[in-house]
């Protein structure tokens, strides 16, 4: 003889099953459309080509930041003042400067190829240094000084690629953070 399930148990079981299926469908759709957090800009970044000249000139002192981290007007201001580049003389041949600026402006945040990370940078008004932007500070405020500035394997927050393994490709997702001497960072 079989016992019939209590109606409340049946309703509760059916509701939990439906909720689990809905969560699964949402997760799969976010993964397939590339709008989930796990991808955090990967698909958008593929559209922005690397520039050998920019990487060689600017990357010799610091990471050659992805062009879409700043809007065109900020890139123009930076390239116009290379003789006083945040306290350093970073002057290069004027023709090279023009080509580098053209690349940066063409792929700048306001030209439609915006990374998810760059939107808050556009919204903040202030200094041109990426490391002084409100979004940058908010994302790094919990990281102790000893892990970055006092860490000889990192040196400063401007050396993104020392901790963000895919920074040169414009991927700054937390899953790619590995602080030298401290390991994976997860806040």
C-alpha positions as YAML, in Angstrom:
chain: A
units: angstrom
residues:
- id: 1
  name: UNK
  ca: [0.00, 0.00, 0.00]
- id: 2
  name: UNK
  ca: [1.45, 3.38, -0.98]
- id: 3
  name: UNK
  ca: [0.90, 6.50, 0.97]
- id: 4
  name: UNK
  ca: [-0.24, 9.63, -0.86]
- id: 5
  name: UNK
  ca: [2.07, 12.68, -0.50]
- id: 6
  name: UNK
  ca: [0.82, 15.50, 1.65]
- id: 7
  name: UNK
  ca: [-0.35, 18.41, -0.57]
- id: 8
  name: UNK
  ca: [1.94, 20.92, 1.18]
- id: 9
  name: UNK
  ca: [4.99, 18.69, 0.64]
- id: 10
  name: UNK
  ca: [4.09, 18.33, -3.02]
- id: 11
  name: UNK
  ca: [3.67, 22.12, -3.47]
- id: 12
  name: UNK
  ca: [6.93, 22.85, -1.62]
- id: 13
  name: UNK
  ca: [8.85, 20.24, -3.63]
- id: 14
  name: UNK
  ca: [7.44, 21.51, -6.92]
- id: 15
  name: UNK
  ca: [8.26, 25.13, -6.03]
- id: 16
  name: UNK
  ca: [11.86, 24.28, -5.11]
- id: 17
  name: UNK
  ca: [12.30, 22.30, -8.33]
- id: 18
  name: UNK
  ca: [10.89, 25.17, -10.42]
- id: 19
  name: UNK
  ca: [13.16, 27.70, -8.66]
- id: 20
  name: UNK
  ca: [16.24, 25.51, -9.26]
- id: 21
  name: UNK
  ca: [15.35, 25.14, -12.94]
- id: 22
  name: UNK
  ca: [14.81, 28.92, -13.30]
- id: 23
  name: UNK
  ca: [18.19, 29.67, -11.71]
- id: 24
  name: UNK
  ca: [19.84, 27.18, -14.05]
- id: 25
  name: UNK
  ca: [18.19, 28.67, -17.14]
- id: 26
  name: UNK
  ca: [19.21, 32.21, -16.09]
- id: 27
  name: UNK
  ca: [22.79, 31.07, -15.46]
- id: 28
  name: UNK
  ca: [23.03, 29.36, -18.84]
- id: 29
  name: UNK
  ca: [21.55, 32.37, -20.66]
- id: 30
  name: UNK
  ca: [23.98, 34.78, -18.97]
- id: 31
  name: UNK
  ca: [26.88, 32.54, -19.91]
- id: 32
  name: UNK
  ca: [25.78, 32.25, -23.53]
- id: 33
  name: UNK
  ca: [25.09, 35.97, -23.95]
- id: 34
  name: UNK
  ca: [28.36, 37.03, -22.35]
- id: 35
  name: UNK
  ca: [26.70, 39.34, -19.84]
- id: 36
  name: UNK
  ca: [27.55, 37.37, -16.72]
- id: 37
  name: UNK
  ca: [30.09, 38.53, -14.19]
- id: 38
  name: UNK
  ca: [32.42, 35.61, -14.90]
- id: 39
  name: UNK
  ca: [33.32, 37.06, -18.30]
- id: 40
  name: UNK
  ca: [33.72, 40.67, -17.07]
- id: 41
  name: UNK
  ca: [34.71, 42.29, -20.32]
- id: 42
  name: UNK
  ca: [36.49, 39.45, -22.14]
- id: 43
  name: UNK
  ca: [34.24, 39.56, -25.20]
- id: 44
  name: UNK
  ca: [34.40, 43.35, -25.44]
- id: 45
  name: UNK
  ca: [38.17, 43.42, -25.18]
- id: 46
  name: UNK
  ca: [38.71, 41.26, -28.27]
- id: 47
  name: UNK
  ca: [37.52, 44.15, -30.44]
- id: 48
  name: UNK
  ca: [40.45, 46.38, -29.44]
- id: 49
  name: UNK
  ca: [43.68, 45.55, -31.26]
- id: 50
  name: UNK
  ca: [47.07, 45.87, -29.61]
- id: 51
  name: UNK
  ca: [49.48, 48.49, -30.93]
- id: 52
  name: UNK
  ca: [53.16, 47.52, -31.04]
- id: 53
  name: UNK
  ca: [54.45, 51.11, -31.06]
- id: 54
  name: UNK
  ca: [52.30, 52.14, -28.09]
- id: 55
  name: UNK
  ca: [53.28, 49.03, -26.15]
- id: 56
  name: UNK
  ca: [56.99, 49.58, -26.86]
- id: 57
  name: UNK
  ca: [57.06, 53.30, -26.02]
- id: 58
  name: UNK
  ca: [54.70, 53.48, -23.07]
- id: 59
  name: UNK
  ca: [55.17, 49.94, -21.84]
- id: 60
  name: UNK
  ca: [58.89, 50.51, -21.31]
- id: 61
  name: UNK
  ca: [58.10, 52.46, -18.10]
- id: 62
  name: UNK
  ca: [54.69, 51.17, -17.03]
- id: 63
  name: UNK
  ca: [52.01, 48.86, -18.31]
- id: 64
  name: UNK
  ca: [50.61, 50.05, -21.64]
- id: 65
  name: UNK
  ca: [47.09, 50.58, -20.34]
- id: 66
  name: UNK
  ca: [44.23, 49.42, -22.56]
- id: 67
  name: UNK
  ca: [43.13, 52.41, -24.63]
- id: 68
  name: UNK
  ca: [39.53, 51.98, -23.58]
- id: 69
  name: UNK
  ca: [40.25, 52.75, -19.92]
- id: 70
  name: UNK
  ca: [40.14, 56.49, -20.63]
- id: 71
  name: UNK
  ca: [38.15, 58.75, -22.95]
- id: 72
  name: UNK
  ca: [39.84, 60.37, -25.96]
- id: 73
  name: UNK
  ca: [40.16, 63.83, -24.38]
- id: 74
  name: UNK
  ca: [42.20, 62.42, -21.48]
- id: 75
  name: UNK
  ca: [44.48, 60.49, -23.88]
- id: 76
  name: UNK
  ca: [44.99, 63.70, -25.89]
- id: 77
  name: UNK
  ca: [45.91, 65.60, -22.72]
- id: 78
  name: UNK
  ca: [48.41, 62.89, -21.75]
- id: 79
  name: UNK
  ca: [50.11, 62.75, -25.16]
- id: 80
  name: UNK
  ca: [50.23, 66.55, -25.36]
- id: 81
  name: UNK
  ca: [52.23, 66.72, -22.11]
- id: 82
  name: UNK
  ca: [54.76, 63.91, -22.41]
- id: 83
  name: UNK
  ca: [57.56, 66.27, -21.39]
- id: 84
  name: UNK
  ca: [55.88, 66.36, -17.95]
- id: 85
  name: UNK
  ca: [54.23, 62.94, -17.77]
- id: 86
  name: UNK
  ca: [53.16, 62.89, -14.13]
- id: 87
  name: UNK
  ca: [56.54, 64.29, -13.07]
- id: 88
  name: UNK
  ca: [58.70, 62.44, -15.61]
- id: 89
  name: UNK
  ca: [59.95, 63.42, -19.05]
- id: 90
  name: UNK
  ca: [58.47, 60.77, -21.34]
- id: 91
  name: UNK
  ca: [59.01, 62.70, -24.58]
- id: 92
  name: UNK
  ca: [59.20, 60.64, -27.75]
- id: 93
  name: UNK
  ca: [59.58, 61.50, -31.42]
- id: 94
  name: UNK
  ca: [56.67, 63.77, -32.49]
- id: 95
  name: UNK
  ca: [55.70, 61.44, -35.35]
- id: 96
  name: UNK
  ca: [55.59, 58.49, -32.96]
- id: 97
  name: UNK
  ca: [53.56, 60.58, -30.51]
- id: 98
  name: UNK
  ca: [51.05, 61.37, -33.27]
- id: 99
  name: UNK
  ca: [50.66, 57.69, -34.21]
- id: 100
  name: UNK
  ca: [50.32, 56.60, -30.58]
- id: 101
  name: UNK
  ca: [47.75, 59.32, -29.92]
- id: 102
  name: UNK
  ca: [45.81, 58.30, -33.03]
- id: 103
  name: UNK
  ca: [45.67, 54.70, -31.78]
- id: 104
  name: UNK
  ca: [44.61, 55.75, -28.25]
- id: 105
  name: UNK
  ca: [41.93, 58.14, -29.47]
- id: 106
  name: UNK
  ca: [40.58, 55.66, -32.01]
- id: 107
  name: UNK
  ca: [40.14, 53.01, -29.32]
- id: 108
  name: UNK
  ca: [39.30, 55.29, -26.38]
- id: 109
  name: UNK
  ca: [36.33, 54.64, -24.12]
- id: 110
  name: UNK
  ca: [34.04, 57.20, -25.75]
- id: 111
  name: UNK
  ca: [34.34, 55.59, -29.18]
- id: 112
  name: UNK
  ca: [32.00, 52.76, -28.40]
- id: 113
  name: UNK
  ca: [34.42, 49.98, -27.54]
- id: 114
  name: UNK
  ca: [34.06, 50.46, -23.82]
- id: 115
  name: UNK
  ca: [35.13, 47.83, -21.31]
- id: 116
  name: UNK
  ca: [32.85, 47.30, -18.35]
- id: 117
  name: UNK
  ca: [35.68, 48.62, -16.18]
- id: 118
  name: UNK
  ca: [35.91, 51.94, -18.03]
- id: 119
  name: UNK
  ca: [32.35, 53.14, -17.54]
- id: 120
  name: UNK
  ca: [32.96, 54.33, -13.95]
- id: 121
  name: UNK
  ca: [36.18, 56.03, -15.08]
- id: 122
  name: UNK
  ca: [34.20, 58.08, -17.59]
- id: 123
  name: UNK
  ca: [31.72, 59.07, -14.91]
- id: 124
  name: UNK
  ca: [34.36, 60.39, -12.54]
- id: 125
  name: UNK
  ca: [35.71, 63.85, -13.01]
- id: 126
  name: UNK
  ca: [39.25, 64.46, -11.92]
- id: 127
  name: UNK
  ca: [42.83, 63.55, -12.52]
- id: 128
  name: UNK
  ca: [44.06, 61.78, -15.62]
- id: 129
  name: UNK
  ca: [45.93, 59.10, -13.72]
- id: 130
  name: UNK
  ca: [43.98, 55.88, -13.93]
- id: 131
  name: UNK
  ca: [45.14, 55.01, -10.40]
- id: 132
  name: UNK
  ca: [43.50, 58.20, -9.05]
- id: 133
  name: UNK
  ca: [40.10, 57.60, -10.62]
- id: 134
  name: UNK
  ca: [37.21, 56.97, -8.20]
- id: 135
  name: UNK
  ca: [36.46, 53.56, -9.71]
- id: 136
  name: UNK
  ca: [40.09, 52.44, -9.38]
- id: 137
  name: UNK
  ca: [40.32, 53.60, -5.76]
- id: 138
  name: UNK
  ca: [37.03, 51.89, -4.87]
- id: 139
  name: UNK
  ca: [38.22, 48.59, -6.37]
- id: 140
  name: UNK
  ca: [41.61, 48.72, -4.58]
- id: 141
  name: UNK
  ca: [40.79, 50.37, -1.24]
- id: 142
  name: UNK
  ca: [40.91, 47.12, 0.77]
- id: 143
  name: UNK
  ca: [44.35, 46.09, -0.45]
- id: 144
  name: UNK
  ca: [46.98, 46.83, 2.22]
- id: 145
  name: UNK
  ca: [49.99, 48.99, 1.28]
- id: 146
  name: UNK
  ca: [52.37, 46.15, 2.20]
- id: 147
  name: UNK
  ca: [50.93, 44.04, -0.63]
- id: 148
  name: UNK
  ca: [51.56, 46.65, -3.35]
- id: 149
  name: UNK
  ca: [53.69, 49.73, -2.66]
- id: 150
  name: UNK
  ca: [55.87, 47.96, -0.06]
- id: 151
  name: UNK
  ca: [56.09, 44.81, -2.16]
- id: 152
  name: UNK
  ca: [59.23, 44.88, -4.37]
- id: 153
  name: UNK
  ca: [57.60, 42.39, -6.77]
- id: 154
  name: UNK
  ca: [54.75, 44.86, -7.44]
- id: 155
  name: UNK
  ca: [56.06, 48.36, -6.68]
- id: 156
  name: UNK
  ca: [52.96, 50.47, -7.30]
- id: 157
  name: UNK
  ca: [49.32, 50.31, -8.33]
- id: 158
  name: UNK
  ca: [50.30, 51.60, -11.79]
- id: 159
  name: UNK
  ca: [51.96, 48.25, -12.51]
- id: 160
  name: UNK
  ca: [48.62, 46.47, -13.08]
- id: 161
  name: UNK
  ca: [50.11, 43.49, -14.86]
- id: 162
  name: UNK
  ca: [52.18, 42.53, -11.81]
- id: 163
  name: UNK
  ca: [48.98, 41.35, -10.10]
- id: 164
  name: UNK
  ca: [46.34, 41.19, -12.85]
- id: 165
  name: UNK
  ca: [47.59, 38.34, -15.03]
- id: 166
  name: UNK
  ca: [45.57, 39.43, -18.08]
- id: 167
  name: UNK
  ca: [45.83, 43.22, -17.66]
- id: 168
  name: UNK
  ca: [47.59, 43.79, -21.01]
- id: 169
  name: UNK
  ca: [44.52, 42.33, -22.68]
- id: 170
  name: UNK
  ca: [42.27, 44.65, -20.68]
- id: 171
  name: UNK
  ca: [40.95, 41.94, -18.36]
- id: 172
  name: UNK
  ca: [40.94, 43.09, -14.74]
- id: 173
  name: UNK
  ca: [38.51, 40.56, -13.39]
- id: 174
  name: UNK
  ca: [39.14, 39.38, -9.79]
- id: 175
  name: UNK
  ca: [39.65, 35.83, -11.03]
- id: 176
  name: UNK
  ca: [42.91, 36.93, -12.68]
- id: 177
  name: UNK
  ca: [44.46, 38.58, -9.59]
- id: 178
  name: UNK
  ca: [47.54, 36.98, -8.10]
- id: 179
  name: UNK
  ca: [49.59, 39.30, -5.87]
- id: 180
  name: UNK
  ca: [53.27, 38.24, -5.94]
- id: 181
  name: UNK
  ca: [54.34, 36.96, -2.54]
- id: 182
  name: UNK
  ca: [50.74, 36.82, -1.29]
- id: 183
  name: UNK
  ca: [48.81, 34.74, -3.83]
- id: 184
  name: UNK
  ca: [45.28, 35.02, -5.12]
- id: 185
  name: UNK
  ca: [43.26, 38.06, -4.02]
- id: 186
  name: UNK
  ca: [39.54, 37.78, -3.40]
- id: 187
  name: UNK
  ca: [37.63, 40.52, -1.62]
...
